[in-house]
């Protein structure tokens, strides 16, 4: 349903972890964008009688 990649580091040092966190943020933003594109048009909240 969502197209994303799981970031994985190769060195395991502090800089590698920073780079992985940055890539995780980018992938999270991609997932959010895809979710918003898939949302149907119209009101989000249901009206309560």
mmCIF file as gemmi writes it, N, C-alpha and C atoms, coordinates in Angstrom:
data_model
loop_
_atom_site.group_PDB
_atom_site.id
_atom_site.type_symbol
_atom_site.label_atom_id
_atom_site.label_alt_id
_atom_site.label_comp_id
_atom_site.label_asym_id
_atom_site.label_entity_id
_atom_site.label_seq_id
_atom_site.pdbx_PDB_ins_code
_atom_site.Cartn_x
_atom_site.Cartn_y
_atom_site.Cartn_z
_atom_site.occupancy
_atom_site.B_iso_or_equiv
_atom_site.pdbx_formal_charge
_atom_site.auth_seq_id
_atom_site.auth_asym_id
_atom_site.pdbx_PDB_model_num
ATOM 1 N N . UNK Axp A 1 ? 0.812 -1.192 0 1 0 ? 1 A 1
ATOM 2 C CA . UNK Axp A 1 ? 0 0 0 1 0 ? 1 A 1
ATOM 3 C C . UNK Axp A 1 ? 0.858 1.259 0 1 0 ? 1 A 1
ATOM 4 N N . UNK Axp A 2 ? 1.98 1.219 0.698 1 0 ? 2 A 1
ATOM 5 C CA . UNK Axp A 2 ? 2.893 2.36 0.717 1 0 ? 2 A 1
ATOM 6 C C . UNK Axp A 2 ? 4.247 1.929 0.174 1 0 ? 2 A 1
ATOM 7 N N . UNK Axp A 3 ? 4.842 2.811 -0.599 1 0 ? 3 A 1
ATOM 8 C CA . UNK Axp A 3 ? 6.156 2.541 -1.176 1 0 ? 3 A 1
ATOM 9 C C . UNK Axp A 3 ? 7.202 3.267 -0.336 1 0 ? 3 A 1
ATOM 10 N N . UNK Axp A 4 ? 8.061 2.514 0.351 1 0 ? 4 A 1
ATOM 11 C CA . UNK Axp A 4 ? 9.124 3.123 1.147 1 0 ? 4 A 1
ATOM 12 C C . UNK Axp A 4 ? 10.277 2.143 1.281 1 0 ? 4 A 1
ATOM 13 N N . UNK Axp A 5 ? 11.407 2.665 1.688 1 0 ? 5 A 1
ATOM 14 C CA . UNK Axp A 5 ? 12.583 1.833 1.914 1 0 ? 5 A 1
ATOM 15 C C . UNK Axp A 5 ? 12.999 1.965 3.373 1 0 ? 5 A 1
ATOM 16 N N . UNK Axp A 6 ? 13.509 0.885 3.931 1 0 ? 6 A 1
ATOM 17 C CA . UNK Axp A 6 ? 13.986 0.9 5.312 1 0 ? 6 A 1
ATOM 18 C C . UNK Axp A 6 ? 15.462 1.273 5.296 1 0 ? 6 A 1
ATOM 19 N N . UNK Axp A 7 ? 15.812 2.436 5.886 1 0 ? 7 A 1
ATOM 20 C CA . UNK Axp A 7 ? 17.22 2.84 5.909 1 0 ? 7 A 1
ATOM 21 C C . UNK Axp A 7 ? 18.042 1.925 6.813 1 0 ? 7 A 1
ATOM 22 N N . UNK Axp A 8 ? 19.203 1.54 6.329 1 0 ? 8 A 1
ATOM 23 C CA . UNK Axp A 8 ? 20.1 0.671 7.088 1 0 ? 8 A 1
ATOM 24 C C . UNK Axp A 8 ? 21.509 1.227 6.961 1 0 ? 8 A 1
ATOM 25 N N . UNK Axp A 9 ? 22.19 1.337 8.084 1 0 ? 9 A 1
ATOM 26 C CA . UNK Axp A 9 ? 23.574 1.785 8.069 1 0 ? 9 A 1
ATOM 27 C C . UNK Axp A 9 ? 24.522 0.627 7.821 1 0 ? 9 A 1
ATOM 28 N N . UNK Axp A 10 ? 25.776 0.975 7.548 1 0 ? 10 A 1
ATOM 29 C CA . UNK Axp A 10 ? 26.753 -0.08 7.271 1 0 ? 10 A 1
ATOM 30 C C . UNK Axp A 10 ? 27.947 -0.052 8.225 1 0 ? 10 A 1
ATOM 31 N N . UNK Axp A 11 ? 28.161 1.083 8.894 1 0 ? 11 A 1
ATOM 32 C CA . UNK Axp A 11 ? 29.338 1.19 9.759 1 0 ? 11 A 1
ATOM 33 C C . UNK Axp A 11 ? 29.014 1.053 11.243 1 0 ? 11 A 1
ATOM 34 N N . UNK Axp A 12 ? 27.85 1.529 11.67 1 0 ? 12 A 1
ATOM 35 C CA . UNK Axp A 12 ? 27.462 1.418 13.065 1 0 ? 12 A 1
ATOM 36 C C . UNK Axp A 12 ? 28.039 2.484 13.972 1 0 ? 12 A 1
ATOM 37 N N . UNK Axp A 13 ? 28.748 3.457 13.402 1 0 ? 13 A 1
ATOM 38 C CA . UNK Axp A 13 ? 29.295 4.524 14.235 1 0 ? 13 A 1
ATOM 39 C C . UNK Axp A 13 ? 28.259 5.632 14.412 1 0 ? 13 A 1
ATOM 40 N N . UNK Axp A 14 ? 28.611 6.662 15.179 1 0 ? 14 A 1
ATOM 41 C CA . UNK Axp A 14 ? 27.68 7.746 15.491 1 0 ? 14 A 1
ATOM 42 C C . UNK Axp A 14 ? 27.207 8.459 14.228 1 0 ? 14 A 1
ATOM 43 N N . UNK Axp A 15 ? 28.107 8.737 13.294 1 0 ? 15 A 1
ATOM 44 C CA . UNK Axp A 15 ? 27.72 9.431 12.065 1 0 ? 15 A 1
ATOM 45 C C . UNK Axp A 15 ? 26.754 8.569 11.242 1 0 ? 15 A 1
ATOM 46 N N . UNK Axp A 16 ? 27.003 7.3 11.197 1 0 ? 16 A 1
ATOM 47 C CA . UNK Axp A 16 ? 26.127 6.385 10.473 1 0 ? 16 A 1
ATOM 48 C C . UNK Axp A 16 ? 24.721 6.423 11.065 1 0 ? 16 A 1
ATOM 49 N N . UNK Axp A 17 ? 24.617 6.473 12.386 1 0 ? 17 A 1
ATOM 50 C CA . UNK Axp A 17 ? 23.304 6.544 13.034 1 0 ? 17 A 1
ATOM 51 C C . UNK Axp A 17 ? 22.602 7.852 12.708 1 0 ? 17 A 1
ATOM 52 N N . UNK Axp A 18 ? 23.353 8.956 12.627 1 0 ? 18 A 1
ATOM 53 C CA . UNK Axp A 18 ? 22.768 10.247 12.249 1 0 ? 18 A 1
ATOM 54 C C . UNK Axp A 18 ? 22.204 10.169 10.831 1 0 ? 18 A 1
ATOM 55 N N . UNK Axp A 19 ? 22.965 9.597 9.927 1 0 ? 19 A 1
ATOM 56 C CA . UNK Axp A 19 ? 22.527 9.476 8.532 1 0 ? 19 A 1
ATOM 57 C C . UNK Axp A 19 ? 21.282 8.597 8.443 1 0 ? 19 A 1
ATOM 58 N N . UNK Axp A 20 ? 21.251 7.508 9.199 1 0 ? 20 A 1
ATOM 59 C CA . UNK Axp A 20 ? 20.084 6.623 9.189 1 0 ? 20 A 1
ATOM 60 C C . UNK Axp A 20 ? 18.864 7.369 9.723 1 0 ? 20 A 1
ATOM 61 N N . UNK Axp A 21 ? 19.009 8.13 10.793 1 0 ? 21 A 1
ATOM 62 C CA . UNK Axp A 21 ? 17.88 8.898 11.348 1 0 ? 21 A 1
ATOM 63 C C . UNK Axp A 21 ? 17.357 9.898 10.322 1 0 ? 21 A 1
ATOM 64 N N . UNK Axp A 22 ? 18.264 10.562 9.609 1 0 ? 22 A 1
ATOM 65 C CA . UNK Axp A 22 ? 17.852 11.52 8.576 1 0 ? 22 A 1
ATOM 66 C C . UNK Axp A 22 ? 17.055 10.813 7.488 1 0 ? 22 A 1
ATOM 67 N N . UNK Axp A 23 ? 17.525 9.663 7.063 1 0 ? 23 A 1
ATOM 68 C CA . UNK Axp A 23 ? 16.816 8.899 6.032 1 0 ? 23 A 1
ATOM 69 C C . UNK Axp A 23 ? 15.462 8.398 6.547 1 0 ? 23 A 1
ATOM 70 N N . UNK Axp A 24 ? 15.384 8.062 7.837 1 0 ? 24 A 1
ATOM 71 C CA . UNK Axp A 24 ? 14.103 7.65 8.411 1 0 ? 24 A 1
ATOM 72 C C . UNK Axp A 24 ? 13.092 8.788 8.358 1 0 ? 24 A 1
ATOM 73 N N . UNK Axp A 25 ? 13.549 10.002 8.62 1 0 ? 25 A 1
ATOM 74 C CA . UNK Axp A 25 ? 12.669 11.171 8.549 1 0 ? 25 A 1
ATOM 75 C C . UNK Axp A 25 ? 12.167 11.371 7.127 1 0 ? 25 A 1
ATOM 76 N N . UNK Axp A 26 ? 13.055 11.235 6.155 1 0 ? 26 A 1
ATOM 77 C CA . UNK Axp A 26 ? 12.672 11.392 4.749 1 0 ? 26 A 1
ATOM 78 C C . UNK Axp A 26 ? 11.653 10.326 4.359 1 0 ? 26 A 1
ATOM 79 N N . UNK Axp A 27 ? 11.89 9.084 4.753 1 0 ? 27 A 1
ATOM 80 C CA . UNK Axp A 27 ? 10.959 8.007 4.422 1 0 ? 27 A 1
ATOM 81 C C . UNK Axp A 27 ? 9.613 8.212 5.125 1 0 ? 27 A 1
ATOM 82 N N . UNK Axp A 28 ? 9.636 8.717 6.353 1 0 ? 28 A 1
ATOM 83 C CA . UNK Axp A 28 ? 8.389 9.003 7.065 1 0 ? 28 A 1
ATOM 84 C C . UNK Axp A 28 ? 7.579 10.055 6.323 1 0 ? 28 A 1
ATOM 85 N N . UNK Axp A 29 ? 8.249 11.082 5.826 1 0 ? 29 A 1
ATOM 86 C CA . UNK Axp A 29 ? 7.561 12.121 5.054 1 0 ? 29 A 1
ATOM 87 C C . UNK Axp A 29 ? 6.957 11.536 3.779 1 0 ? 29 A 1
ATOM 88 N N . UNK Axp A 30 ? 7.668 10.625 3.128 1 0 ? 30 A 1
ATOM 89 C CA . UNK Axp A 30 ? 7.135 9.971 1.922 1 0 ? 30 A 1
ATOM 90 C C . UNK Axp A 30 ? 5.872 9.176 2.243 1 0 ? 30 A 1
ATOM 91 N N . UNK Axp A 31 ? 5.88 8.469 3.364 1 0 ? 31 A 1
ATOM 92 C CA . UNK Axp A 31 ? 4.706 7.687 3.76 1 0 ? 31 A 1
ATOM 93 C C . UNK Axp A 31 ? 3.521 8.612 4.031 1 0 ? 31 A 1
ATOM 94 N N . UNK Axp A 32 ? 3.766 9.723 4.718 1 0 ? 32 A 1
ATOM 95 C CA . UNK Axp A 32 ? 2.694 10.684 5.004 1 0 ? 32 A 1
ATOM 96 C C . UNK Axp A 32 ? 2.124 11.252 3.714 1 0 ? 32 A 1
ATOM 97 N N . UNK Axp A 33 ? 2.995 11.622 2.772 1 0 ? 33 A 1
ATOM 98 C CA . UNK Axp A 33 ? 2.53 12.146 1.485 1 0 ? 33 A 1
ATOM 99 C C . UNK Axp A 33 ? 1.672 11.119 0.759 1 0 ? 33 A 1
ATOM 100 N N . UNK Axp A 34 ? 2.098 9.865 0.751 1 0 ? 34 A 1
ATOM 101 C CA . UNK Axp A 34 ? 1.335 8.814 0.078 1 0 ? 34 A 1
ATOM 102 C C . UNK Axp A 34 ? -0.015 8.591 0.765 1 0 ? 34 A 1
ATOM 103 N N . UNK Axp A 35 ? -0.03 8.65 2.091 1 0 ? 35 A 1
ATOM 104 C CA . UNK Axp A 35 ? -1.284 8.468 2.823 1 0 ? 35 A 1
ATOM 105 C C . UNK Axp A 35 ? -2.26 9.595 2.497 1 0 ? 35 A 1
ATOM 106 N N . UNK Axp A 36 ? -1.754 10.821 2.424 1 0 ? 36 A 1
ATOM 107 C CA . UNK Axp A 36 ? -2.621 11.952 2.093 1 0 ? 36 A 1
ATOM 108 C C . UNK Axp A 36 ? -3.16 11.841 0.676 1 0 ? 36 A 1
ATOM 109 N N . UNK Axp A 37 ? -2.345 11.358 -0.251 1 0 ? 37 A 1
ATOM 110 C CA . UNK Axp A 37 ? -2.794 11.187 -1.633 1 0 ? 37 A 1
ATOM 111 C C . UNK Axp A 37 ? -3.885 10.12 -1.738 1 0 ? 37 A 1
ATOM 112 N N . UNK Axp A 38 ? -3.856 9.131 -0.857 1 0 ? 38 A 1
ATOM 113 C CA . UNK Axp A 38 ? -4.823 8.035 -0.913 1 0 ? 38 A 1
ATOM 114 C C . UNK Axp A 38 ? -6.113 8.328 -0.152 1 0 ? 38 A 1
ATOM 115 N N . UNK Axp A 39 ? -6.127 9.422 0.607 1 0 ? 39 A 1
ATOM 116 C CA . UNK Axp A 39 ? -7.338 9.75 1.368 1 0 ? 39 A 1
ATOM 117 C C . UNK Axp A 39 ? -8.456 10.153 0.417 1 0 ? 39 A 1
ATOM 118 N N . UNK Axp A 40 ? -9.658 9.669 0.674 1 0 ? 40 A 1
ATOM 119 C CA . UNK Axp A 40 ? -10.774 10.059 -0.18 1 0 ? 40 A 1
ATOM 120 C C . UNK Axp A 40 ? -11.141 11.53 0.03 1 0 ? 40 A 1
ATOM 121 N N . UNK Axp A 41 ? -11.745 12.113 -1.005 1 0 ? 41 A 1
ATOM 122 C CA . UNK Axp A 41 ? -12.192 13.502 -0.917 1 0 ? 41 A 1
ATOM 123 C C . UNK Axp A 41 ? -13.366 13.601 0.048 1 0 ? 41 A 1
ATOM 124 N N . UNK Axp A 42 ? -13.576 14.771 0.582 1 0 ? 42 A 1
ATOM 125 C CA . UNK Axp A 42 ? -14.744 15.009 1.429 1 0 ? 42 A 1
ATOM 126 C C . UNK Axp A 42 ? -14.36 15.28 2.868 1 0 ? 42 A 1
ATOM 127 N N . UNK Axp A 43 ? -15.4 15.326 3.687 1 0 ? 43 A 1
ATOM 128 C CA . UNK Axp A 43 ? -15.195 15.635 5.097 1 0 ? 43 A 1
ATOM 129 C C . UNK Axp A 43 ? -14.45 14.502 5.793 1 0 ? 43 A 1
ATOM 130 N N . UNK Axp A 44 ? -13.658 14.879 6.772 1 0 ? 44 A 1
ATOM 131 C CA . UNK Axp A 44 ? -12.875 13.898 7.512 1 0 ? 44 A 1
ATOM 132 C C . UNK Axp A 44 ? -13.657 13.401 8.726 1 0 ? 44 A 1
ATOM 133 N N . UNK Axp A 45 ? -14.373 14.303 9.358 1 0 ? 45 A 1
ATOM 134 C CA . UNK Axp A 45 ? -15.129 13.937 10.556 1 0 ? 45 A 1
ATOM 135 C C . UNK Axp A 45 ? -16.557 13.553 10.192 1 0 ? 45 A 1
ATOM 136 N N . UNK Axp A 46 ? -17.069 12.558 10.866 1 0 ? 46 A 1
ATOM 137 C CA . UNK Axp A 46 ? -18.455 12.151 10.659 1 0 ? 46 A 1
ATOM 138 C C . UNK Axp A 46 ? -19.372 13.044 11.489 1 0 ? 46 A 1
ATOM 139 N N . UNK Axp A 47 ? -20.519 13.384 10.923 1 0 ? 47 A 1
ATOM 140 C CA . UNK Axp A 47 ? -21.491 14.183 11.664 1 0 ? 47 A 1
ATOM 141 C C . UNK Axp A 47 ? -22.254 13.271 12.622 1 0 ? 47 A 1
ATOM 142 N N . UNK Axp A 48 ? -22.373 13.721 13.856 1 0 ? 48 A 1
ATOM 143 C CA . UNK Axp A 48 ? -23.082 12.961 14.878 1 0 ? 48 A 1
ATOM 144 C C . UNK Axp A 48 ? -24.497 13.516 14.972 1 0 ? 48 A 1
ATOM 145 N N . UNK Axp A 49 ? -25.506 12.648 14.935 1 0 ? 49 A 1
ATOM 146 C CA . UNK Axp A 49 ? -26.893 13.152 14.995 1 0 ? 49 A 1
ATOM 147 C C . UNK Axp A 49 ? -27.233 13.798 16.318 1 0 ? 49 A 1
